[in-house]
Amino acid sequence: MIKGYLKQEIRRFFEGQSDFENLPVSEFNGLLESIKLKRVRKGQWIFDQEDGFENVFFLKEGHIKLFSMNEEGEEGYLSFVTPKSMFPVRGILDSKEYQYNAVALCDVELYYLPAEEMRRTIIHNYTFTISFMKRMEKMVCYSESLLERTTSSSAKQRVKQVLEGLVEEYGQRENGIRKIPFKIFLKDLATLSGTTSETAGTVINQMKKEKKVSYNKKIISFM
């Protein structure tokens, strides 16, 4: 009974994904047989950078942080995954290793399927490929928008611009306040802004004094 309910739950989730809803019924049903559910506790890693690229994931509930590390142990790429999103996208067609790390920011539930199954579907189904490209285009647009916000020579201005981008992308309205629904550490904000944690903290404190934001338990809310 539980297994049957889980199958229906998986079906409903993927019928809501624009890529999968265009698949022929037989192919869609076959792909569903390869999909599994996984629960991950807060703080646990889903995969490490340079682990074998074995699975593609779809976030059902919760939030996930993706980030890469350079040889000096410093964070480079950094992004956040929200419900109904697929990850990772980079390297999905031919990479043998994951290009970044994935860690759960809270208790999460996610679906996963073998990367080879996903690659086969992308390559051999035209309508799926088009929908997948639209998904990638949306991600590229967000990355470009964030990059455009970090071109200022002023580090403090870059922090403010990144905050604006984060609330536009992830903010949820609650009682007239727009809140980012997951923790963002000063180190993360600094990485996205190309500056130091100290500078990011200074900007946050200044904006708090101006009553533009609140920063409580690492949750950023815009007044």
The 8 nearest C-alpha neighbors of each residue, nearest first, counted from 0:
[[1, 3, 2, 4, 5, 6, 7, 8],
 [2, 0, 4, 3, 5, 6, 7, 8],
 [1, 3, 5, 0, 4, 6, 7, 8],
 [4, 2, 0, 6, 1, 5, 7, 8],
 [3, 5, 1, 7, 6, 2, 8, 0],
 [6, 4, 8, 2, 7, 3, 1, 9],
 [7, 5, 9, 3, 8, 4, 10, 2],
 [8, 6, 10, 4, 5, 9, 11, 3],
 [7, 9, 5, 11, 6, 10, 4, 12],
 [10, 8, 6, 12, 7, 11, 5, 13],
 [9, 11, 7, 13, 8, 12, 14, 6],
 [12, 10, 14, 8, 9, 13, 7, 15],
 [11, 13, 9, 15, 10, 14, 8, 16],
 [14, 12, 16, 15, 10, 11, 19, 9],
 [13, 15, 20, 11, 16, 12, 10, 19],
 [14, 16, 13, 12, 17, 11, 20, 19],
 [15, 17, 13, 14, 18, 19, 20, 12],
 [18, 16, 20, 19, 15, 130, 21, 14],
 [19, 17, 130, 127, 16, 20, 131, 21],
 [18, 20, 21, 22, 16, 17, 13, 14],
 [19, 21, 14, 17, 22, 18, 16, 15],
 [22, 20, 19, 18, 127, 126, 23, 17],
 [21, 23, 19, 20, 27, 24, 26, 127],
 [24, 22, 26, 25, 27, 21, 20, 28],
 [25, 23, 27, 26, 28, 22, 29, 21],
 [26, 24, 28, 27, 23, 29, 22, 30],
 [25, 27, 29, 23, 28, 24, 30, 22],
 [26, 28, 24, 30, 29, 25, 22, 23],
 [29, 27, 31, 25, 30, 26, 24, 32],
 [28, 30, 26, 27, 31, 32, 25, 33],
 [29, 31, 27, 32, 28, 33, 26, 34],
 [32, 30, 28, 34, 33, 29, 27, 10],
 [31, 33, 30, 29, 34, 28, 35, 6],
 [34, 32, 31, 30, 112, 35, 113, 29],
 [35, 33, 112, 31, 111, 32, 110, 30],
 [34, 36, 111, 110, 112, 33, 37, 32],
 [37, 35, 110, 109, 111, 38, 34, 108],
 [38, 36, 109, 108, 110, 39, 35, 111],
 [39, 37, 108, 107, 109, 40, 36, 106],
 [40, 38, 107, 106, 108, 43, 37, 41],
 [39, 41, 106, 43, 42, 107, 105, 38],
 [40, 42, 105, 106, 103, 104, 43, 39],
 [43, 41, 103, 104, 102, 40, 44, 105],
 [44, 42, 41, 40, 103, 102, 39, 45],
 [45, 43, 102, 46, 101, 103, 42, 47],
 [44, 46, 101, 102, 43, 47, 103, 39],
 [45, 47, 101, 44, 100, 50, 48, 102],
 [48, 46, 100, 50, 49, 99, 101, 97],
 [47, 49, 99, 100, 97, 98, 50, 67],
 [50, 48, 96, 97, 47, 98, 51, 99],
 [51, 49, 96, 47, 48, 97, 52, 46],
 [50, 52, 96, 53, 95, 49, 97, 48],
 [53, 51, 96, 95, 97, 54, 50, 94],
 [52, 54, 114, 51, 113, 55, 115, 95],
 [55, 53, 113, 114, 112, 52, 111, 56],
 [54, 56, 114, 111, 112, 86, 113, 87],
 [57, 55, 111, 86, 110, 85, 54, 58],
 [58, 56, 85, 110, 109, 84, 111, 83],
 [57, 59, 109, 82, 83, 84, 60, 110],
 [58, 60, 109, 82, 108, 83, 57, 110],
 [61, 59, 108, 82, 107, 58, 109, 62],
 [60, 62, 107, 105, 82, 106, 108, 81],
 [63, 61, 81, 80, 104, 103, 105, 181],
 [64, 62, 103, 80, 104, 79, 102, 65],
 [63, 65, 79, 102, 101, 78, 80, 103],
 [66, 64, 101, 78, 100, 77, 79, 99],
 [67, 65, 77, 76, 99, 100, 78, 64],
 [66, 68, 99, 76, 75, 74, 100, 77],
 [67, 69, 74, 73, 72, 75, 70, 66],
 [70, 68, 72, 71, 73, 74, 75, 67],
 [69, 71, 72, 68, 73, 74, 67, 75],
 [72, 70, 69, 73, 68, 74, 75, 67],
 [73, 71, 69, 70, 68, 74, 67, 75],
 [74, 72, 68, 69, 71, 75, 70, 67],
 [75, 73, 68, 67, 69, 76, 66, 72],
 [74, 76, 67, 68, 77, 73, 69, 66],
 [75, 77, 67, 66, 74, 78, 68, 65],
 [78, 76, 66, 65, 75, 67, 191, 79],
 [77, 79, 65, 64, 66, 80, 76, 63],
 [78, 80, 64, 63, 65, 81, 62, 77],
 [79, 81, 63, 62, 64, 84, 78, 82],
 [80, 82, 62, 84, 83, 79, 61, 58],
 [83, 81, 58, 59, 60, 84, 61, 62],
 [84, 82, 58, 59, 57, 81, 85, 16],
 [85, 83, 82, 58, 57, 81, 80, 86],
 [84, 86, 57, 56, 87, 58, 83, 88],
 [87, 85, 88, 56, 55, 57, 84, 80],
 [86, 88, 89, 55, 85, 91, 56, 90],
 [89, 87, 86, 91, 90, 85, 135, 55],
 [90, 88, 91, 87, 98, 97, 92, 94],
 [91, 89, 94, 92, 93, 88, 98, 97],
 [90, 92, 88, 89, 93, 94, 87, 118],
 [93, 91, 90, 118, 94, 89, 121, 114],
 [92, 94, 90, 91, 95, 118, 96, 52],
 [95, 93, 90, 96, 91, 92, 52, 97],
 [94, 96, 52, 51, 93, 97, 90, 53],
 [97, 95, 51, 52, 49, 50, 94, 98],
 [98, 96, 49, 52, 48, 99, 50, 51],
 [97, 99, 48, 49, 96, 67, 89, 90],
 [98, 100, 48, 67, 66, 97, 65, 47],
 [99, 101, 47, 48, 66, 65, 46, 67],
 [102, 100, 65, 45, 46, 64, 44, 47],
 [101, 103, 44, 64, 45, 63, 43, 42],
 [102, 104, 63, 41, 42, 105, 43, 44],
 [103, 105, 63, 41, 62, 42, 102, 64],
 [106, 104, 41, 103, 107, 61, 62, 40],
 [105, 107, 40, 41, 39, 61, 103, 104],
 [108, 106, 61, 39, 60, 38, 105, 40],
 [107, 109, 38, 60, 59, 37, 39, 58],
 [110, 108, 58, 59, 37, 57, 36, 38],
 [109, 111, 36, 57, 35, 56, 37, 58],
 [112, 110, 56, 35, 55, 34, 54, 57],
 [111, 113, 34, 54, 55, 33, 114, 35],
 [114, 112, 54, 116, 115, 53, 55, 117],
 [113, 115, 54, 117, 55, 53, 116, 118],
 [114, 116, 118, 113, 117, 119, 53, 54],
 [117, 115, 119, 113, 114, 118, 120, 112],
 [116, 118, 114, 120, 115, 119, 121, 113],
 [119, 117, 115, 121, 120, 116, 92, 114],
 [118, 120, 116, 122, 117, 121, 123, 115],
 [119, 121, 117, 118, 123, 122, 124, 116],
 [122, 120, 128, 118, 119, 123, 124, 127],
 [121, 123, 119, 120, 124, 118, 128, 125],
 [122, 124, 120, 121, 119, 125, 128, 127],
 [125, 123, 127, 120, 126, 121, 122, 128],
 [124, 126, 128, 127, 129, 123, 122, 121],
 [127, 125, 129, 128, 124, 21, 130, 22],
 [126, 128, 18, 130, 124, 125, 129, 131],
 [127, 129, 131, 125, 121, 126, 130, 132],
 [130, 128, 132, 126, 131, 127, 125, 133],
 [131, 129, 18, 133, 127, 132, 128, 126],
 [130, 132, 128, 134, 133, 129, 18, 127],
 [131, 133, 135, 129, 134, 130, 136, 128],
 [134, 132, 136, 130, 131, 135, 137, 129],
 [133, 135, 131, 132, 137, 136, 130, 138],
 [134, 136, 132, 138, 133, 137, 139, 131],
 [137, 135, 133, 139, 138, 134, 132, 140],
 [136, 138, 140, 134, 135, 139, 133, 141],
 [139, 137, 135, 141, 136, 140, 142, 134],
 [138, 140, 142, 136, 141, 137, 143, 135],
 [141, 139, 137, 143, 138, 142, 144, 136],
 [140, 142, 144, 138, 139, 143, 145, 137],
 [143, 141, 139, 145, 144, 140, 146, 138],
 [144, 142, 146, 140, 145, 141, 139, 147],
 [143, 145, 141, 147, 146, 142, 140, 148],
 [144, 146, 142, 148, 143, 147, 141, 164],
 [147, 145, 143, 148, 149, 144, 142, 150],
 [148, 146, 144, 145, 149, 150, 143, 142],
 [147, 149, 145, 146, 160, 150, 161, 144],
 [150, 148, 157, 146, 147, 151, 192, 145],
 [149, 151, 147, 148, 152, 146, 157, 153],
 [152, 150, 153, 149, 157, 156, 154, 148],
 [151, 153, 154, 150, 157, 156, 149, 155],
 [154, 152, 156, 151, 155, 157, 150, 158],
 [155, 153, 157, 156, 194, 152, 158, 151],
 [156, 154, 158, 157, 153, 202, 159, 198],
 [155, 157, 159, 153, 158, 154, 160, 151],
 [158, 156, 149, 160, 154, 155, 159, 192],
 [157, 159, 161, 155, 192, 156, 160, 162],
 [160, 158, 162, 156, 157, 161, 163, 155],
 [159, 161, 157, 163, 162, 148, 158, 156],
 [160, 162, 164, 158, 163, 159, 157, 165],
 [161, 163, 165, 159, 164, 160, 158, 166],
 [164, 162, 160, 161, 166, 165, 167, 159],
 [163, 165, 161, 167, 162, 166, 168, 145],
 [166, 164, 162, 168, 167, 163, 169, 161],
 [165, 167, 170, 169, 163, 168, 164, 179],
 [168, 166, 164, 165, 170, 169, 163, 162],
 [169, 167, 165, 166, 170, 164, 141, 163],
 [168, 170, 166, 179, 165, 167, 171, 180],
 [171, 169, 166, 179, 178, 177, 167, 168],
 [172, 170, 177, 178, 179, 173, 169, 180],
 [173, 171, 177, 176, 175, 178, 170, 174],
 [172, 174, 176, 175, 177, 171, 178, 170],
 [175, 173, 176, 172, 177, 178, 171, 222],
 [174, 176, 173, 172, 177, 222, 221, 178],
 [177, 175, 173, 222, 172, 174, 221, 178],
 [178, 176, 172, 171, 221, 170, 220, 173],
 [177, 179, 220, 170, 171, 180, 219, 221],
 [178, 180, 170, 219, 169, 181, 166, 171],
 [181, 179, 178, 218, 171, 170, 182, 169],
 [182, 180, 179, 218, 183, 62, 104, 217],
 [181, 183, 217, 218, 184, 180, 104, 216],
 [184, 182, 217, 187, 218, 181, 185, 188],
 [183, 185, 187, 186, 217, 182, 188, 218],
 [184, 186, 188, 196, 187, 189, 199, 200],
 [185, 187, 189, 196, 184, 188, 190, 195],
 [188, 186, 190, 184, 189, 185, 183, 191],
 [187, 189, 185, 191, 190, 186, 192, 184],
 [188, 190, 194, 186, 192, 195, 196, 187],
 [191, 189, 187, 193, 192, 188, 186, 194],
 [190, 192, 188, 189, 193, 187, 77, 161],
 [193, 191, 189, 158, 190, 157, 194, 149],
 [194, 192, 190, 191, 189, 195, 154, 149],
 [193, 195, 189, 192, 154, 190, 198, 196],
 [196, 194, 189, 197, 198, 199, 193, 186],
 [195, 197, 199, 186, 189, 185, 198, 200],
 [198, 196, 200, 195, 199, 201, 185, 189],
 [197, 199, 201, 195, 200, 196, 202, 155],
 [198, 200, 196, 202, 197, 201, 189, 185],
 [201, 199, 197, 203, 198, 202, 196, 204],
 [200, 202, 198, 204, 199, 203, 205, 197],
 [201, 203, 205, 199, 200, 204, 206, 155],
 [202, 204, 200, 206, 205, 201, 207, 199],
 [205, 203, 207, 201, 206, 202, 200, 208],
 [204, 206, 202, 208, 207, 203, 201, 209],
 [205, 207, 209, 203, 211, 208, 204, 212],
 [208, 206, 210, 204, 212, 209, 205, 213],
 [209, 207, 205, 210, 206, 204, 211, 212],
 [208, 210, 206, 207, 211, 205, 212, 204],
 [211, 209, 207, 208, 212, 206, 222, 213],
 [210, 212, 206, 222, 209, 207, 221, 213],
 [213, 211, 221, 207, 220, 222, 210, 206],
 [212, 214, 220, 207, 219, 215, 221, 211],
 [215, 213, 219, 218, 217, 220, 212, 216],
 [214, 216, 218, 217, 213, 219, 220, 182],
 [215, 217, 218, 214, 182, 219, 183, 184],
 [216, 218, 182, 215, 183, 214, 184, 219],
 [219, 217, 182, 215, 214, 216, 181, 183],
 [220, 218, 214, 179, 213, 178, 217, 221],
 [221, 219, 178, 213, 212, 177, 179, 222],
 [222, 220, 212, 177, 176, 211, 178, 213],
 [221, 211, 176, 212, 220, 210, 177, 213]]
